[in-house]
Structure formats: C-alpha cells, structure tokens
Amino acid sequence: MEPVEKINARADALGALGLDQSAGSDEIRDAWRHIAFHAHPDHTNGDCTMFARAKEAYDFLRREGLTTKGKASGQPRRPKLRKRVIELDTADIEACRVLLNTALAHNPDESSSQSETQSTADADHIPEAVGFYGRNLTFFVSTSVQEGANRVALPTSFLASARRLETEVLSFQSQETGGGEVVVPEMITARKFPGAKSVRIKFEADQQMRDEFWLAV
C-alpha cells in the first residue's frame, strides 16, 4: 500500500469509528468498545452492518499499531476522565436499610402521606451500585419510583476521606410511577455529598444501564 493510500485508509478507519485523525490509542479503543456494545447484533435485532464495519476499521488500526496503549497521536491531549461502577457491599446496603427504618420510626406520621394503596416500603429505595465520572456520582437503584412521596437512602461520603461510609435519607415527590432519573439539587449536593460536583439517581436501573454508563464515550 502506497503512503498516500495508507493515510487515506487510516482516515477512513478512524471515520468509521467516529474519530478524526488526531485521535490517540485510548480514544480508538474507547470508540471501538462503545460501538461494539451498542451496535452488536444482540442489540440491533441481528443487524451486523455497523458492527462489521467498525470491527474491520479497528482491526486495520490495530495492525497499524495505532491501538497500542500509550500510543500518542502526536498532539497534546487533556487527560481523559475514566468512568467506573462499583457494587455496594452487603454492609453498605444494610446500613441504608437500617437508616430508612430509623427515619420512619422517628417520623410516625410520614406513612400517612402515602396513598392508601401504596406502602412505605414500596416508596423506599436503596442503590445497588454507584458510578463515578470524576467528581460526578450516579446511583443505580433497581426499584421503581412511586407516585407521591419517595425516600432513598444514599451513601454520601464516597469522595471524602471519612473512615466509614456516611449515609443520608433524601425525600422527593413524584407525579408518576416507573423509571427515570432524579438530579439532587446543588445545595443538597454541596451539603450532603462532600467532594461531589453532581449527584444523580437512576431508577429501574439494571445491569445493562450500568454497562452503558461506563461504556459511553
């Protein structure tokens, strides 16, 4: 392959991954992982067109040595924040459950604000995992938001230097039942979540949603 042809082939391969010619190895691998997950035939009703095109492009770039870890593009790039998701251990989940029970015991009239067909337990939530993106936190809760009053117990000191995990109960109102996302107000984030820039809570969050969080570019 002539030098000009090779340059064009690299540009085409990077374009197939949604990248420009300044992309480095980390960006190439991340783009491939993102497309490999979202364009996989299992997620596209068997359509493998985009997946096959991206795989061919990535294989070409790998043969060219452009996917080797630490391979630079020749241009300075800002350090890229890494996403990660950790599962809460049994002790943390139990601490959240105990706190919800304690808060209810201290507020015996709270249950009266629930609808007659909705129990307090249905409107109480505990996360199973938390995602990190820099100082931004995302809590993943498998249960559904209930219409009316809801409470969620959240570990708050992931980004602090506390020796033990602190937990808080946050309350909010919902006009409907189901999945969705709640963004914790900035004032509460600053007061309750030391070190955090933002806090989000995703409801009806399954394993796929967690995978999409850390795979998303």
C-alpha positions in Angstrom: 0.0 0.0 0.0 1.4 3.4 -1.0 1.9 6.0 1.7 -1.0 8.2 0.4 -3.2 5.1 0.3 -2.3 4.2 3.8 -3.0 7.7 5.1 -6.4 7.6 3.4 -7.1 4.1 4.8 -6.3 5.3 8.3 -8.6 8.3 7.9 -11.4 6.1 6.6 -10.9 3.6 9.5 -10.9 6.4 12.1 -14.0 7.9 10.4 -15.8 4.5 10.7 -15.2 4.8 14.5 -16.5 8.4 14.6 -13.0 9.8 15.2 -10.7 12.3 13.4 -7.1 11.9 12.5 -5.9 13.4 15.8 -7.3 10.5 17.9 -4.9 8.6 20.1 -4.9 4.9 21.1 -7.1 5.4 24.1 -9.8 7.2 22.1 -9.7 4.5 19.4 -10.1 1.7 21.9 -12.9 3.5 23.7 -14.8 4.2 20.4 -14.5 0.6 19.4 -15.8 -0.6 22.8 -18.7 1.8 22.6 -19.7 0.7 19.1 -19.1 -3.0 19.8 -21.6 -2.8 22.6 -24.3 -0.6 21.1 -24.0 -2.0 17.5 -23.7 -5.6 18.5 -26.2 -7.8 16.6 -27.7 -8.8 20.0 -28.7 -5.1 20.5 -29.7 -4.4 16.8 -32.1 -7.2 16.1 -29.5 -9.1 14.2 -28.2 -6.3 12.0 -24.5 -6.5 12.0 -23.7 -3.9 9.3 -22.3 -1.2 11.6 -20.6 -3.7 13.9 -18.8 -5.4 11.0 -17.7 -2.0 9.5 -16.4 -0.9 12.9 -14.6 -4.2 13.6 -12.9 -4.1 10.2 -11.8 -0.5 10.9 -10.5 -1.3 14.4 -8.6 -4.4 13.1 -6.9 -2.3 10.5 -5.9 0.3 13.0 -4.7 -2.4 15.4 -2.5 -3.9 12.6 -1.1 -0.4 12.0 -0.1 -0.2 15.7 -2.4 2.7 16.5 -4.3 0.9 19.3 -1.2 0.1 21.4 -1.7 1.5 24.9 0.2 4.8 25.3 0.4 5.3 21.6 0.3 9.1 21.1 -1.4 10.9 18.2 1.4 13.5 18.1 -0.7 16.2 19.6 -1.1 17.0 23.2 -4.4 15.9 24.8 -6.0 16.6 28.0 -6.1 13.7 30.5 -9.4 11.8 30.0 -11.6 11.1 32.9 -12.3 7.4 33.5 -15.7 6.1 34.3 -16.2 3.2 36.8 -19.0 1.5 38.5 -18.7 -0.3 41.9 -21.3 -2.6 43.6 -22.3 -1.6 47.1 -21.4 -4.3 49.5 -23.8 -6.0 51.9 -22.8 -3.9 54.9 -23.5 -0.6 53.0 -26.9 -1.8 51.7 -27.8 -2.9 55.2 -26.8 0.5 56.7 -29.1 2.2 54.2 -32.0 -0.2 55.1 -31.4 0.5 58.8 -31.3 4.2 58.3 -34.7 4.1 56.4 -36.2 2.2 59.2 -34.8 4.5 61.8 -36.0 7.6 59.9 -39.5 6.1 59.7 -39.6 5.4 63.4 -38.7 9.0 64.1 -41.4 10.2 61.8 -44.5 8.1 62.5 -46.8 10.4 60.6 -44.8 10.1 57.4 -46.7 7.0 56.2 -49.9 9.0 56.3 -48.7 11.0 53.3 -48.6 7.8 51.2 -51.6 6.8 49.2 -53.8 4.1 50.7 -52.7 1.5 48.0 -49.0 2.3 48.4 -47.0 1.0 51.3 -44.0 2.9 52.7 -41.7 0.0 51.7 -42.8 0.5 48.1 -41.7 4.1 48.1 -38.3 3.4 49.9 -35.2 2.9 47.7 -31.7 1.6 48.2 -29.0 1.7 45.5 -27.1 -1.4 44.5 -24.2 0.4 42.7 -22.7 3.8 42.2 -21.0 5.2 39.1 -18.1 7.6 39.2 -17.1 10.1 36.5 -14.6 12.4 38.1 -16.5 14.1 40.9 -19.9 13.2 39.4 -21.8 10.4 41.1 -24.6 8.3 39.7 -26.5 5.9 41.9 -28.2 2.9 40.4 -31.5 1.8 42.0 -33.4 -1.2 40.7 -36.7 -0.3 42.2 -39.3 2.0 40.6 -40.3 5.5 41.6 -43.7 5.6 43.1 -46.3 8.3 42.6 -46.3 10.6 45.6 -43.6 10.7 48.4 -40.4 8.7 47.9 -37.3 8.2 50.1 -33.9 6.9 49.0 -31.0 6.1 51.4 -27.7 7.0 49.8 -24.1 6.6 50.9 -22.7 10.1 50.7 -19.0 10.0 51.6 -17.5 8.1 48.6 -15.4 11.1 47.6 -14.5 12.2 51.2 -11.7 10.9 53.4 -14.1 9.5 56.0 -13.0 6.3 57.7 -16.5 4.9 57.4 -19.3 5.4 54.9 -21.9 8.1 55.8 -25.5 7.6 54.7 -28.3 10.1 54.3 -32.0 9.7 53.5 -33.3 12.0 50.7 -37.0 12.6 50.1 -38.7 13.7 46.9 -42.1 13.8 45.3 -43.1 12.1 42.0 -46.2 12.6 39.9 -45.9 9.2 38.2 -44.7 5.6 38.8 -41.8 4.0 36.9 -38.2 4.5 35.9 -36.3 7.7 35.4 -33.6 9.9 36.8 -33.6 12.3 39.8 -30.9 15.0 40.0 -30.0 16.0 43.5 -30.1 19.9 43.9 -26.8 21.6 44.0 -27.4 22.9 47.5 -28.1 19.5 48.9 -25.1 18.0 47.0 -22.7 20.6 48.5 -24.1 20.0 52.0 -24.6 16.2 52.0 -22.0 14.8 49.5 -18.5 16.1 50.3 -16.3 16.4 47.3 -19.1 15.7 44.8 -19.8 18.0 41.9 -23.1 16.5 40.9 -25.3 13.6 42.1 -27.9 11.7 40.0 -30.1 8.8 40.9 -31.3 6.4 38.2 -34.4 4.2 39.0 -35.3 0.9 37.4 -31.6 0.6 36.7 -30.5 -2.9 35.5 -27.1 -4.3 34.6 -27.4 -3.0 31.0 -27.8 0.5 32.3 -24.7 0.2 34.4 -22.8 -1.2 31.4 -24.0 1.7 29.2 -22.8 4.2 31.8 -19.1 3.1 31.8 -19.1 2.3 28.1 -20.5 5.6 27.0 -17.9 7.9 25.5 
